[in-house]
Amino acid sequence: MTVSEVTVYTDGASRGNPGLAGIGLVFFGSDGQEIKRMHRFLGTATNNVAEYTALLTALEQAQTMHVGRLNVFS
């Protein structure tokens, strides 16, 4: 898949700090249509680790999709 421009919304959170943590991401094309949705349980982590893991996951997925321009909202 090759996409010229994508917007991704990311979030990472933990219950406690550290505590049980997870991430969520939603990708949208330039037309506003949802392209991909992901979530992942991280185990025990801090809220900062969860936030950065969400961002890194978004960057990895964008590279896989051959995205030309990525707009990130976290």
Biotite code that builds the C-alpha atoms (Angstrom):
import biotite.structure as struc

atoms = struc.array([
    struc.Atom([0.000, 0.000, 0.000], chain_id="A", res_id=1, res_name="MET", atom_name="CA", element="C"),
    struc.Atom([1.298, 3.475, -0.879], chain_id="A", res_id=2, res_name="THR", atom_name="CA", element="C"),
    struc.Atom([-0.407, 6.563, 0.512], chain_id="A", res_id=3, res_name="VAL", atom_name="CA", element="C"),
    struc.Atom([0.669, 10.145, -0.152], chain_id="A", res_id=4, res_name="SER", atom_name="CA", element="C"),
    struc.Atom([-0.644, 11.692, 3.089], chain_id="A", res_id=5, res_name="GLU", atom_name="CA", element="C"),
    struc.Atom([-1.914, 10.128, 6.304], chain_id="A", res_id=6, res_name="VAL", atom_name="CA", element="C"),
    struc.Atom([-3.045, 11.504, 9.656], chain_id="A", res_id=7, res_name="THR", atom_name="CA", element="C"),
    struc.Atom([-2.606, 9.314, 12.717], chain_id="A", res_id=8, res_name="VAL", atom_name="CA", element="C"),
    struc.Atom([-3.990, 9.796, 16.211], chain_id="A", res_id=9, res_name="TYR", atom_name="CA", element="C"),
    struc.Atom([-2.007, 7.976, 18.892], chain_id="A", res_id=10, res_name="THR", atom_name="CA", element="C"),
    struc.Atom([-2.391, 7.429, 22.609], chain_id="A", res_id=11, res_name="ASP", atom_name="CA", element="C"),
    struc.Atom([-0.620, 5.495, 25.286], chain_id="A", res_id=12, res_name="GLY", atom_name="CA", element="C"),
    struc.Atom([-1.706, 5.108, 28.886], chain_id="A", res_id=13, res_name="ALA", atom_name="CA", element="C"),
    struc.Atom([-0.972, 3.194, 32.042], chain_id="A", res_id=14, res_name="SER", atom_name="CA", element="C"),
    struc.Atom([-3.067, 2.382, 35.087], chain_id="A", res_id=15, res_name="ARG", atom_name="CA", element="C"),
    struc.Atom([-0.634, 3.425, 37.776], chain_id="A", res_id=16, res_name="GLY", atom_name="CA", element="C"),
    struc.Atom([2.810, 4.691, 36.942], chain_id="A", res_id=17, res_name="ASN", atom_name="CA", element="C"),
    struc.Atom([4.175, 2.180, 36.254], chain_id="A", res_id=18, res_name="PRO", atom_name="CA", element="C"),
    struc.Atom([1.200, -0.076, 35.795], chain_id="A", res_id=19, res_name="GLY", atom_name="CA", element="C"),
    struc.Atom([-0.702, -2.045, 33.196], chain_id="A", res_id=20, res_name="LEU", atom_name="CA", element="C"),
    struc.Atom([-0.322, -0.134, 29.940], chain_id="A", res_id=21, res_name="ALA", atom_name="CA", element="C"),
    struc.Atom([-1.514, -0.097, 26.366], chain_id="A", res_id=22, res_name="GLY", atom_name="CA", element="C"),
    struc.Atom([-1.523, 1.890, 23.147], chain_id="A", res_id=23, res_name="ILE", atom_name="CA", element="C"),
    struc.Atom([-4.043, 2.786, 20.470], chain_id="A", res_id=24, res_name="GLY", atom_name="CA", element="C"),
    struc.Atom([-3.664, 4.267, 16.981], chain_id="A", res_id=25, res_name="LEU", atom_name="CA", element="C"),
    struc.Atom([-6.064, 5.272, 14.209], chain_id="A", res_id=26, res_name="VAL", atom_name="CA", element="C"),
    struc.Atom([-4.872, 6.180, 10.694], chain_id="A", res_id=27, res_name="PHE", atom_name="CA", element="C"),
    struc.Atom([-6.887, 8.326, 8.274], chain_id="A", res_id=28, res_name="PHE", atom_name="CA", element="C"),
    struc.Atom([-6.260, 9.054, 4.596], chain_id="A", res_id=29, res_name="GLY", atom_name="CA", element="C"),
    struc.Atom([-6.321, 12.572, 3.160], chain_id="A", res_id=30, res_name="SER", atom_name="CA", element="C"),
    struc.Atom([-10.000, 11.997, 2.289], chain_id="A", res_id=31, res_name="ASP", atom_name="CA", element="C"),
    struc.Atom([-10.818, 11.460, 5.980], chain_id="A", res_id=32, res_name="GLY", atom_name="CA", element="C"),
    struc.Atom([-11.532, 7.754, 5.583], chain_id="A", res_id=33, res_name="GLN", atom_name="CA", element="C"),
    struc.Atom([-10.155, 5.416, 8.226], chain_id="A", res_id=34, res_name="GLU", atom_name="CA", element="C"),
    struc.Atom([-7.308, 3.315, 6.832], chain_id="A", res_id=35, res_name="ILE", atom_name="CA", element="C"),
    struc.Atom([-6.185, 1.326, 9.838], chain_id="A", res_id=36, res_name="LYS", atom_name="CA", element="C"),
    struc.Atom([-6.891, 0.932, 13.544], chain_id="A", res_id=37, res_name="ARG", atom_name="CA", element="C"),
    struc.Atom([-4.570, -0.746, 16.040], chain_id="A", res_id=38, res_name="MET", atom_name="CA", element="C"),
    struc.Atom([-4.257, -1.369, 19.758], chain_id="A", res_id=39, res_name="HIS", atom_name="CA", element="C"),
    struc.Atom([-1.784, -3.339, 21.845], chain_id="A", res_id=40, res_name="ARG", atom_name="CA", element="C"),
    struc.Atom([-1.372, -4.340, 25.479], chain_id="A", res_id=41, res_name="PHE", atom_name="CA", element="C"),
    struc.Atom([2.152, -3.551, 26.699], chain_id="A", res_id=42, res_name="LEU", atom_name="CA", element="C"),
    struc.Atom([2.179, -5.233, 30.094], chain_id="A", res_id=43, res_name="GLY", atom_name="CA", element="C"),
    struc.Atom([3.670, -3.141, 32.901], chain_id="A", res_id=44, res_name="THR", atom_name="CA", element="C"),
    struc.Atom([5.055, 0.216, 31.754], chain_id="A", res_id=45, res_name="ALA", atom_name="CA", element="C"),
    struc.Atom([5.006, 3.916, 32.590], chain_id="A", res_id=46, res_name="THR", atom_name="CA", element="C"),
    struc.Atom([2.696, 6.357, 30.851], chain_id="A", res_id=47, res_name="ASN", atom_name="CA", element="C"),
    struc.Atom([5.702, 7.882, 29.061], chain_id="A", res_id=48, res_name="ASN", atom_name="CA", element="C"),
    struc.Atom([6.827, 4.506, 27.719], chain_id="A", res_id=49, res_name="VAL", atom_name="CA", element="C"),
    struc.Atom([3.274, 3.883, 26.487], chain_id="A", res_id=50, res_name="ALA", atom_name="CA", element="C"),
    struc.Atom([3.071, 7.282, 24.751], chain_id="A", res_id=51, res_name="GLU", atom_name="CA", element="C"),
    struc.Atom([6.441, 6.853, 23.027], chain_id="A", res_id=52, res_name="TYR", atom_name="CA", element="C"),
    struc.Atom([5.641, 3.259, 22.060], chain_id="A", res_id=53, res_name="THR", atom_name="CA", element="C"),
    struc.Atom([2.448, 4.503, 20.389], chain_id="A", res_id=54, res_name="ALA", atom_name="CA", element="C"),
    struc.Atom([4.436, 7.105, 18.446], chain_id="A", res_id=55, res_name="LEU", atom_name="CA", element="C"),
    struc.Atom([7.124, 4.616, 17.383], chain_id="A", res_id=56, res_name="LEU", atom_name="CA", element="C"),
    struc.Atom([4.451, 2.125, 16.311], chain_id="A", res_id=57, res_name="THR", atom_name="CA", element="C"),
    struc.Atom([2.794, 4.833, 14.192], chain_id="A", res_id=58, res_name="ALA", atom_name="CA", element="C"),
    struc.Atom([6.116, 5.637, 12.509], chain_id="A", res_id=59, res_name="LEU", atom_name="CA", element="C"),
    struc.Atom([6.810, 1.946, 11.820], chain_id="A", res_id=60, res_name="GLU", atom_name="CA", element="C"),
    struc.Atom([3.341, 1.442, 10.319], chain_id="A", res_id=61, res_name="GLN", atom_name="CA", element="C"),
    struc.Atom([3.674, 4.585, 8.182], chain_id="A", res_id=62, res_name="ALA", atom_name="CA", element="C"),
    struc.Atom([6.960, 3.270, 6.818], chain_id="A", res_id=63, res_name="GLN", atom_name="CA", element="C"),
    struc.Atom([5.311, -0.072, 5.994], chain_id="A", res_id=64, res_name="THR", atom_name="CA", element="C"),
    struc.Atom([2.496, 1.765, 4.162], chain_id="A", res_id=65, res_name="MET", atom_name="CA", element="C"),
    struc.Atom([5.031, 3.925, 2.256], chain_id="A", res_id=66, res_name="HIS", atom_name="CA", element="C"),
    struc.Atom([3.431, 7.140, 3.512], chain_id="A", res_id=67, res_name="VAL", atom_name="CA", element="C"),
    struc.Atom([4.778, 10.285, 1.857], chain_id="A", res_id=68, res_name="GLY", atom_name="CA", element="C"),
    struc.Atom([3.636, 12.695, 4.585], chain_id="A", res_id=69, res_name="ARG", atom_name="CA", element="C"),
    struc.Atom([2.540, 11.772, 8.106], chain_id="A", res_id=70, res_name="LEU", atom_name="CA", element="C"),
    struc.Atom([0.582, 14.112, 10.381], chain_id="A", res_id=71, res_name="ASN", atom_name="CA", element="C"),
    struc.Atom([0.758, 12.925, 13.999], chain_id="A", res_id=72, res_name="VAL", atom_name="CA", element="C"),
    struc.Atom([-1.596, 13.905, 16.811], chain_id="A", res_id=73, res_name="PHE", atom_name="CA", element="C"),
    struc.Atom([-0.840, 12.484, 20.223], chain_id="A", res_id=74, res_name="SER", atom_name="CA", element="C"),
])
